[in-house]
Each structure stands twice: as structure tokens, then as C-alpha cells.
């Protein structure tokens, strides 16, 4: 979570958290994103700690954000190069 306070309701549940998006992706077959902007989507996906850094071949990213179609095409191209859809 980008805001630790958002995890508080799950403290007494079996839910697990990750330190980085990459750590989350490494433990997941599917990662769903719902952030505000194109830049937020890129920020969660890219970089050394981003989802794409941790996602295994065959993983799936579902973007539920309202972003520009060009952003989706850019992400699809980068993800496909890593075997991610």
C-alpha cells in the first residue's frame, strides 16, 4: 500500500502485505491496479521496486484506472517484452 493507514482494517485478518509492488508481484499471478492517474500507474509498475520488476513470466496485470489508451499500449508493450500480459 502506498499509504500504510489503508492497511489498518486488515490487521486482524489473514490478508498479507508486501513491502514493495515488486514483492507483491513476485507472490502473485495477477496484480490489479486501481490508482488515480497515468503517472501513478507508471509509478507502481516501473522501476526496481515496481510490479514489472517482480512479476514472473505468464503473470497478468489488470489496470482498473481511467488512463489514456496510449498509456495502456505503452504498458502492454513493456509487459509483453517480459512475458507478462
C-alpha positions in Angstrom: 0.0 0.0 0.0 1.2 3.5 -0.8 -0.5 4.7 2.4 0.2 2.4 5.4 -3.0 3.6 7.1 -5.0 1.9 4.4 -3.8 -1.5 5.7 -5.1 -1.0 9.2 -8.6 -2.5 8.6 -6.8 -5.7 7.5 -4.6 -6.0 10.6 -6.6 -8.8 12.2 -7.3 -10.8 9.0 -5.3 -13.4 7.1 -4.5 -10.7 4.5 -0.8 -10.4 3.7 1.1 -7.2 2.7 4.3 -6.6 0.8 7.0 -4.0 1.2 7.1 -3.1 -2.5 5.0 -3.6 -5.6 7.7 -5.9 -6.9 7.5 -8.1 -3.7 3.7 -8.3 -4.2 4.1 -9.2 -7.9 6.6 -11.9 -7.1 4.0 -13.6 -4.9 1.1 -13.1 -7.3 -0.1 -14.5 -10.7 -2.5 -11.5 -11.1 -2.0 -7.9 -9.9 -4.9 -5.5 -10.1 -4.2 -1.8 -10.1 -6.6 1.0 -9.3 -4.8 4.3 -8.9 -5.7 7.8 -10.0 -3.5 8.8 -12.9 -1.3 7.6 -15.8 1.7 8.7 -13.8 0.5 6.8 -10.7 0.1 3.6 -12.9 3.6 4.0 -14.3 5.0 4.7 -10.8 3.5 1.4 -9.5 4.6 -0.6 -12.5 8.1 0.6 -13.4 11.4 0.8 -11.7 13.4 -1.5 -9.5 10.6 -1.9 -7.0 7.7 -1.8 -9.5 5.3 -4.6 -10.3 7.1 -5.4 -13.6 10.4 -6.0 -11.7 8.8 -8.7 -9.7 6.2 -10.3 -11.9 7.1 -13.7 -13.3 6.7 -14.8 -16.9 3.0 -15.5 -17.5 1.8 -13.0 -14.9 -1.2 -10.8 -15.6 -1.6 -7.1 -14.8 -5.2 -5.7 -14.7 -5.4 -1.9 -14.8 -8.7 -0.6 -13.4 -7.7 3.0 -13.6 -9.1 5.5 -16.1 -5.9 6.2 -18.1 -5.1 7.2 -21.7 -5.2 4.4 -24.3 -1.6 5.3 -25.3 -0.5 4.6 -21.7 -2.2 1.1 -21.9 -0.4 0.4 -25.2 2.9 1.5 -23.7 2.5 -0.7 -20.7 1.3 -3.7 -22.8 4.4 -3.4 -24.9 6.8 -3.3 -21.9 4.9 -6.1 -20.1 4.9 -8.3 -23.2 8.7 -8.0 -23.5 8.8 -9.7 -20.1 6.2 -12.3 -20.9 3.5 -10.5 -18.8 0.1 -9.6 -20.1 
